[in-house]
Amino acid sequence: MNKRAGDKPLILEKLRRADERGYFRTLDLFAGCGGMSLGFDRAGFRSVAAVEINDYARASHELNFARLVPEGDYRSFSDITTLEPEDAVAHLRHHGEVGERVDVIVGGPPCQAFSRLGRAALWRLAGKDHAHGEDQRASMYHHYLRFVASLKPVAFVMENVREIGKFVGRNVAEEVAATADELGYSTRYCLLNAAWYGVPQLRERMIIIGIRKELSTIPEFPLIAHHCEIPGGYSTSRSGKGHLQVLPPFDHFVDHANALPQLAPAVTVSDAFADLPKITSHLDGKKGKGNPRDIAELFEYNGNETAFTRSMKEWPHFKAGSTFTGHVIRYTPRDYETFRRMPEGGMYPEALATANEIFGERLARLEKKLKRKLVETDEEYKDLFAATVPPYKDNRYPNKFRKMWRDQPARTLPAHIGKDAYSHIHFDGEQARGISLREAARIQSFPDAFRLAGSMNTQLTQIGNAVPPLLAFAVASQLKQQLAEASPAHHAAAAE
């Protein structure tokens, strides 16, 4: 018996029920705080279960998405390695048999230790005997595929870093796609840049999409909507070297997304920050390390608006009022003057040169005050140097500092933003600071009313780890269109 033919009634029934209720139900694996979930929610999907090992990120996900479905239809879980697919949807018993409860699976598994797991092992772990406990050192990908194999979603979307196409000498993306193909999915993967979809950030992600073969449709990727001159170092630059980020075989790879005939300009960081008030209170000497920050403090918008800032305040299900929170920063008094003087686009070598120049000026003033010359062994010299010049070597950490260009999208926001903001120094020298928590969320395209759990540092880490919601929205919108066209209701209407 043809297995796919046997599954067709189930797949079509899922589409029919989704059409009746008005949304697709998603299971979010490796969900983080909910960047992927947020984009899918805006496109007409609803998260009914999330699996996330980080307590703060899982709490953030629940804060935002549990309220968007009927009471009792949402649950969150921690450790995917000890969770059975059936248990993740057990709370949805009133929605039918196990295979009927979830329509789409989304998520971005981490990439640790995947070099130990080959395609044959992927198939065994995901589709044959579910021997997922055999090798806990292996990547989390096999757990994602285990859930796909068991729950038979109509479609799945997996995202990851671009390097999975060229990981330790192997094309992991192709291995995942080929395994999904054997599980009954038409699968494609493509490298997308978030800046193409209205995110004020250059951020590349490999997106793998699978749609059940019973629906006879090949996954497509959203059309590029924004023009952006992507600099060197990104595989999505105009040099067109995205294909160099995958190794053969690459039977399921789509080299580049197509574009709309008319492209909007890229969203810049000045576009993204236009309505946020300036922060200069740290420069008066009254605020510094050790001073508490109130991340719940309310701020008023300054009245300036762009299309992007309006979207951050008017996001469906997450509409902001007249005030917002999270406009708080780290205090780094040693670096304020360096931040002020650095040129836009300047990195650590420029920061170090600027700091040494400032040190020379301050040293001259101190020597004049003391009426004597100071040498490197003097305590006064050492103290002044430590209070002025950052300690990192310029030949080892060229990207340690970067002052953003105001008229460009930001460079990739890392999870390391939870430790310091040197990678994203505000372009306005008068403010002389790293970006605020709210500005980091804006760079990732999180709406202002999205709630995050934990301290400022914890929230920043969650933001840096997330999928940009606007990128997820573009992918989800394209997928929804394809699923709608494959639904029984669409075909019935077309036949009339």
N, C-alpha and C positions, 0 to 999 in steps of 0.2 A: 504493500500500500504506500502510495506517495504521502510522505509525512506532511508536506506543505499543503497538499489538497485536504488532508484531514484537519488541518488547523484553520482553514479558510472560514468556516462558519463562525469560529470564535473571534477571528480578527474583524470580520464584517460586523459582528454583533457589538464589539467594542466601539467601532466607529458609529454605529447607530445610536448606542446609548450616550456617547459623548455628544452627538448632535442633539439629542433630546434634552440633556441636562445643560447644555450650553458651554461646556468646557471639557477639556481632557484632564484626567487625573495623572499627576506625575509622582514618581518615586525618585527622590534626590539622593544619590549616593555620593559620599565625600562632599557633602553639601556646602561646607564652610558656613559663612554667615548668610549666604543666600544670593550672591550675585547672579548666578545662573537661574535660580528660582525666580528672581525678581523680573528678569527679562522675559522668561516664559509666562509668568503671571500676567504681564502686560499684554502678551500676545493671545491670551485666552486659555491658558493652562492653569491648573491649581495644584499646589503641592499638598499631598495627603500623607506623605511620610518622608522623613529625612534621616540619613545616617551620617554622623559626623563625630569623630573621636575627640575633638577639642571641646571642652565643656563650655567655654565662652561663646565660641562660634555656634555651637548647637543651641545655646540659650538665645542667641540673636535670631537664629532661624525661626525658632518657635515663637518668639515675640512678634515677628512680622507676619508669619504665614498661617499660624493656627487659626487666627480670627477670620481668615478669608474663605473657609470652607464650613459646612454645617458642623455643629458641635459633635465631637466624637470621631470626626473623619480625619483628624490629624494626629500623628504620633511621631516622636523623634527617638532615635536609637544611637548608641555610642559606637561599639566595636563591631565592625562588619565581619571580622574574622570569626566571631562566635555567634553571628546572627544568621538564621535560616531565612531564605526569601519568603517562605510561607508565614513566618512569624512577623515579618515587617509589614504585612498587610492583613494580619489576623484581626485587627480592630475594625476592618471593613467587611466583616462577615455579612452584614445586611446588603452588601453589593454583589452577592453571588459567590460562585466558586472562586478558588484562589486565582485562577488564570483570568478571571473577569474583572479583577479589582483595580488594576493599574493599567493605564493606557500607554504611557511613555516613561522611559527611564532616562535621567540626565545625570551628569556629574563629571568630575575631573579627578581620576585616581592619581595618587602620587607615583613617582617613578623609581623608588628605591629598589635596588637589588634585582631589577628586571632582567639583567644580563644572564641570570641563572635559569630563566624560564623560556623555553622554546615554544614554537607554534604547536608541536605535538602535545606538549604539556598543557598549553592553553586549552586545546580542544578537550583533553582528558578532564581537566579541572572544571571547565565550563559546561561541557555537554554530555560527557559519557557517564562517569561514575561519581561526579561531584566530590572528588577526593581533595577538597580544598584544605584539609589539614596536613597534607603531606609535606609541604615545604613553606613554613611560615617566613622563611627568609626571602621568598620571592616577592615580586611586585604585587600591588593590590589590584592590578588589572584583572587577574583571574577571578577575583570576587565580584567585580562589576559584571563580567561575562557570565558568571554563575547565576546572578540575579536575572540577567537577560534570558538565559536558557530556561530557567524555572518559571518565570512569570510571563514570558512571551509577550512583551509589549508590542504595540503596533509599530513603534519606532523607538530608537534610542539616540542620544546625542552625548558623545564623550569629547571632552576638551583636555588639552594638555600643552606643554611647552613645545616649541618647534623641534627641539632636539630629539623627540621620540621617533622622528623619521630617520635619525642618524645616531642611534644610541649604542655606544660601545660596539660599533661595527655592524649594527643590525638595524633594520627598518621595523621598529616596534609597531608603528602605526599600521603598516601593511600586514603584520602578523595579527593584529587585533581585527582588522577589516576582513582578512581571509578567514579567520575563525568565525566571525559573525556571519560571513557568507555561508559557511557550513551549518550554522545554526538557523538558517532560513531568512537572512536579511540581504537585500541589495544594499551595498555599503560603498561609501566614497569618503575621502578625506581631503582636506584643503587647508592651506596656511592662510589665515586671515589676519589683517591688521585692524585693530579696534578704531584707529583714526578714520578708516574708510566709512565708518558707520556712525559718525557724530560724536565719538568719544574724544575728549581733549587730551589724548595720550597716544603715543606710539607704542603699541603693545601687540606682539604677535602671539597667536594661539593656533595650534593645530586642532581643527574641528573634524571629528569623525561622526558621520551620520549613517544610521542604518534604518531602512524601512522594510517591513515584511514583504517578501517576494510575492505573496498572494495579491498584493495591491498593484503589481505590475508598474511600478514607478521607480525611477532612479533618483536618489537624493540629489538635490540641487542646493547651491549656496547663494546667499543673498547678494544681490547686485551691489557693487560699490556705489555709494551715494555721495561721498565727499572726496574732493581732490586734495591730495596731500603729497608734497615733495618729501618723500621718506629718505632720510640720510643713509649713508653707508653704514654697514654694521647690521642692517636689517635685511632679511631675506626677501621682504616684500617691497624693496626699493625698485626704482624704475629700471635698474639693471636686469630685473627679471630673473633673479637667481634662486627663486623659491624652490625650483627643482633640485638645487644642490643640497637642500636640507633633507632629502630623502635618498635612500640607497635602494638599488634594485633588490628584489622585485618591487614594482610599484604599480601593479595592475589596477588598484583602486584609487590612485592618486589623481586629483584634479589640480593642474599646475597653477592656475590663477583664476580667481573669481572674475566674472564679467562685470561691466560697469554700466550704469545708466547713461543715456545719451547726453544729459546735462548734469554736471556735477556741482554740488554746493561747495563753497570753500571749506577747508578744514576748520574745526573748532579749536581755537587757541586758548591758552590759559588765561589770557586777559578777557576773552569772551566768557570763560567759565567762572571767573572771580568777579565779574563786573558789579554785582549787587552786594558784595560782601564788604563791610566797613574795614577801614585800615586798622591795623594793630600796631601801636607805638608805645603802649604803656610800659613795656619791658625796658624801654630806653631811658626811663627817668631814674633808674637806679633803685627803685623801691621793690621791684620784682626780680627774683633770681632763683637759683637752685635752692631747693628746700621750701620754697613758697608753694602752698597748695593751689591747685587749679580746680575750678569748678566746671566740669565738662557739661553740667546741666544748666549753666548760666544762659539766660536768654539774651539774644542780640537782635537788633532791628536791621532789616535790609536798608541799603542806602538809597534806594529808588532807581538806580540804573538797572536796565534790563537788556538782555539779549534773548534770542530764541532759546539758547541753551539754558540760561538761568530760569526762564519761564518753565521749561520742561522739568527742571529739578524741583520746582515748587508745585507743579500741577500734575505730577505723575499719578496715573489712575491707582486708586486704593492707598496712595501715599501723598495726599495733598497737604502742603504746609500752610500755616497761617501767616500772620504778619511778623512772626519772630522765629528764630531758629537757635539751635544749640551747637556746641562743639567747636566754636571759633577760638580755640585755645592752642598755645604753642609750647614748645620746650624753651627753657631759659638757658642760653649759652653765652653769657656775657663776654667771654674771651673773644668771641667771633663776630660780635655785632659790627664793629668798625670794618672788619674784613668783608662781611656780607655787604655792607654799604658801598664799599669802593670797588668790589669785584665787577668786571664787565659781564653783561648778559652773555650766557653761553660759557662763561669761564668755568674751568674745572680745577682740580686740586693744584696743579702747578701754578696757575694764576692766583689761587687763594694763598698759597704759600709765599709767593713773591709779594703779594699785597700785604700779608701779615708781617713779613720781614721789613718791608718799607715802614709800616706803622711802628714796629718795634724800634727801628732806627730813630724815628722822630721822638718817640717816648723816652728812649735812652738819652737822647741829647737834652731833653727837658729835665730828666732826673739828674743827670750829671751837672747841669747848670744849677739846679736846686742844691745839690750836695757839695758843689764847688770842687769836684774832683772827677777824674776819669774812672770808669768802671771796666773791669776785665771779666772774662767769662767765669772765673773762679769766685768772684764776689757774690755773696748771697743776694744782694740787691739786683744784680744782673740776672741771676738765675730766676729769681721770683718774677721779675718783669718779663723775662722771656717766656716763662711758663704761662703767664697771664695774658700773653699776646699771640704767641705762635703755636699752631696745632702741632702735635708731635709726630705726625705720620710722614714717612719718606715719600718724596714726590715721584720717585721712580718705581715704587711698588703700589701706590694707590692713586693712579691718575684720575680715577672716577669717584674718588672718595667724596669730593665736593662737586656740585654743579649748580650754577645759578641759571634758572630757567630763562628762556627767551619769551618775552611777552607775546610776540606775534606768531608763535608756533605752538603746536601741541606739546605737552610735556613728554620727556623720555619715560621709559617704563618705570612704573612705581613698584618697588620691590617690597617683599614682606619685611625686609630690614628697616623699613620706615618705622616699624615698631620700636627700634632701638635708637635711631637718630634720623634727623631730617636733612642731613648734609647733601643727599642726592637730589633734593628738590628745595633749593633756596629761592625765596620769593624774588621775582624780577624787580620789584620796587625797592631800590636802595634806601629810600627814606624809611621803609619799615624794617630793614636790616634784620631778617629773621628767616628761619625755615618755615615751611608751610604749616598751616594749622590743621587740626583734625578735620574740620569742615572742608577745607581746601583739598585735602587728600581724598575725601569722599567725592568731591566734585570732579577731580581728575579721573576717578574711576567711573564716574557717572551714576553714583548712588544718589537718589533723591534726598532732599533735606529732611523729610519726615520718616525716613528709614531709621529704625532704632537699633542700637548696638549695645551689647552687654559688656561689662568689665571696665577696667581703667582706660585712660587715654592710650597708653602703650599697647594694651591688649586690643583695643578697637583699631588702632592703626595697623597692627599685624593682620587683623581680620580683613581690613580693607585691601592691604597689599597682596594678600593671598587670593583675592576674589577674582571671578570673571567679571569684566565690566558689564553691567546690566544692559547697556545699549547694544553692545555686541551680541549678547544673549538674545535680546529682543529681535534683532535682525535675523538671526538664525532661526529663532522660534517662529517668527512671522512667515518665513519661507516654508518651513516645515508644515505649519498649520494650513497654508494654502494647498500644499501637495496632498495632505491628508483629507482636506475638505473635498478636493476634486476626485479623490478615490472613494469617497463615502457612498453608501447606497442611496442616501438622500439626493446627492448630486446627480447620480446616474438616473434616478427616477425622475427628477426635474427635467433633465436633458431629454428624456424620452417622451415627455408630454408635448 
